[in-house]
């Protein structure tokens, strides 16, 4: 359910970012992915089911990819809608801003996926050692 909330929030921030005045709002989708990654990481603290936890960690990467696809789709929609009505320089700025969102969200998803996965692996050192000793026996 929380992933649905973050998906909708990301779409809204990307679709209406041209109405926001500050240029740092371009980083808002990446910040949403960071917050989502932290929430997923915190939800792993007391859980013991490794299969479900790995799937939950994968959702961080998937969320980054989803945001990238939404960014490119919104870019194409807005460029088609504004074609012929705005100068080429403004269309280029629009395209570059959405490409920047695409890149930052992909990187945020990959970064937090790797970070949370490493933290999760380090939190279970006893199980890893037991599993390795069973395989070698």
C-alpha positions as CSV (number, residue, x, y, z in Angstrom):
1,X,0.0,0.0,0.0
2,X,2.8,2.4,0.8
3,X,4.4,1.7,-2.6
4,X,1.1,2.8,-4.2
5,X,1.2,6.0,-2.2
6,X,4.7,6.8,-3.2
7,X,3.9,6.0,-6.9
8,X,1.0,8.4,-6.9
9,X,3.0,11.1,-5.0
10,X,5.9,10.7,-7.5
11,X,3.6,11.1,-10.5
12,X,1.9,14.2,-9.0
13,X,5.3,15.9,-8.2
14,X,6.6,15.1,-11.7
15,X,3.5,16.1,-13.6
16,X,3.0,19.4,-11.8
17,X,6.6,20.4,-11.2
18,X,6.4,23.1,-13.9
19,X,4.0,25.0,-11.5
20,X,6.5,24.9,-8.7
21,X,8.7,27.9,-8.6
22,X,11.9,26.7,-6.9
23,X,14.3,24.7,-9.1
24,X,15.1,22.2,-6.3
25,X,11.6,20.7,-6.8
26,X,13.3,18.7,-9.6
27,X,14.9,16.7,-6.9
28,X,11.7,16.0,-5.1
29,X,11.0,12.6,-6.9
30,X,14.5,11.4,-5.9
31,X,13.9,12.6,-2.3
32,X,10.7,10.5,-2.3
33,X,12.7,7.5,-3.4
34,X,15.1,8.1,-0.6
35,X,12.3,8.4,1.9
36,X,10.7,5.2,0.5
37,X,14.0,3.4,0.8
38,X,14.4,4.5,4.4
39,X,10.9,3.3,5.2
40,X,11.6,-0.1,3.6
41,X,14.9,-0.3,5.5
42,X,13.2,0.5,8.8
43,X,10.5,-2.1,8.2
44,X,13.2,-4.8,7.9
45,X,14.5,-4.4,11.4
46,X,12.5,-7.1,13.2
47,X,11.5,-9.4,10.3
48,X,13.1,-12.8,9.9
49,X,11.7,-14.0,6.6
50,X,14.6,-13.5,4.2
51,X,12.6,-14.2,1.0
52,X,10.0,-11.6,1.7
53,X,12.6,-9.1,2.8
54,X,14.7,-9.4,-0.4
55,X,11.5,-8.8,-2.4
56,X,10.8,-5.7,-0.3
57,X,14.3,-4.4,-0.9
58,X,13.8,-5.0,-4.7
59,X,10.9,-2.6,-4.6
60,X,13.3,0.3,-4.0
61,X,15.0,-0.4,-7.3
62,X,11.6,-1.0,-9.0
63,X,10.3,2.4,-7.7
64,X,13.3,4.2,-9.1
65,X,12.7,2.5,-12.5
66,X,9.0,3.4,-12.3
67,X,9.8,7.0,-11.6
68,X,12.2,7.1,-14.6
69,X,9.5,5.7,-16.9
70,X,6.9,8.1,-15.5
71,X,9.4,11.0,-16.1
72,X,10.0,10.1,-19.7
73,X,6.3,9.6,-20.3
74,X,5.4,12.9,-18.8
75,X,8.2,14.6,-20.8
76,X,6.9,13.2,-24.1
77,X,3.3,14.2,-23.2
78,X,4.3,17.7,-22.3
79,X,6.5,18.2,-25.4
80,X,3.7,17.0,-27.7
81,X,1.2,19.2,-25.9
82,X,3.5,22.3,-26.1
83,X,4.8,21.6,-29.6
84,X,4.6,24.7,-31.8
85,X,3.4,26.9,-28.9
86,X,6.8,27.4,-27.2
87,X,10.2,28.2,-28.6
88,X,12.7,25.4,-29.1
89,X,14.9,26.6,-26.3
90,X,12.1,26.2,-23.7
91,X,11.2,22.8,-25.1
92,X,14.9,21.8,-24.6
93,X,14.8,23.0,-21.0
94,X,11.7,21.0,-20.4
95,X,13.2,17.9,-21.9
96,X,16.4,18.3,-20.0
97,X,14.6,18.8,-16.7
98,X,12.6,15.6,-17.2
99,X,15.8,13.7,-18.2
100,X,17.5,15.0,-15.0
101,X,14.6,13.6,-13.0
102,X,14.9,10.3,-14.9
103,X,18.6,10.0,-14.1
104,X,18.4,11.1,-10.5
105,X,15.5,8.7,-9.7
106,X,17.3,5.8,-11.3
107,X,20.4,6.5,-9.4
108,X,18.5,7.0,-6.1
109,X,16.7,3.7,-6.6
110,X,19.9,1.8,-7.4
111,X,21.9,3.5,-4.6
112,X,19.3,2.8,-1.8
113,X,18.6,-0.7,-3.1
114,X,22.3,-1.6,-2.7
115,X,22.6,0.2,0.6
116,X,19.6,-1.4,2.2
117,X,20.6,-4.8,0.8
118,X,24.1,-4.5,2.3
119,X,22.7,-3.4,5.7
120,X,20.2,-6.3,5.6
121,X,22.9,-8.8,4.8
122,X,25.1,-7.5,7.6
123,X,22.3,-7.7,10.1
124,X,22.1,-11.5,9.7
125,X,25.8,-12.6,10.2
126,X,24.9,-15.6,12.4
127,X,22.6,-17.1,9.7
128,X,25.1,-16.5,7.0
129,X,27.9,-18.4,9.0
130,X,25.5,-21.2,9.9
131,X,24.4,-21.6,6.2
132,X,28.0,-21.6,5.1
133,X,29.0,-24.3,7.6
134,X,26.1,-26.5,6.6
135,X,27.0,-26.3,2.9
136,X,30.6,-27.2,3.6
137,X,29.7,-30.2,5.8
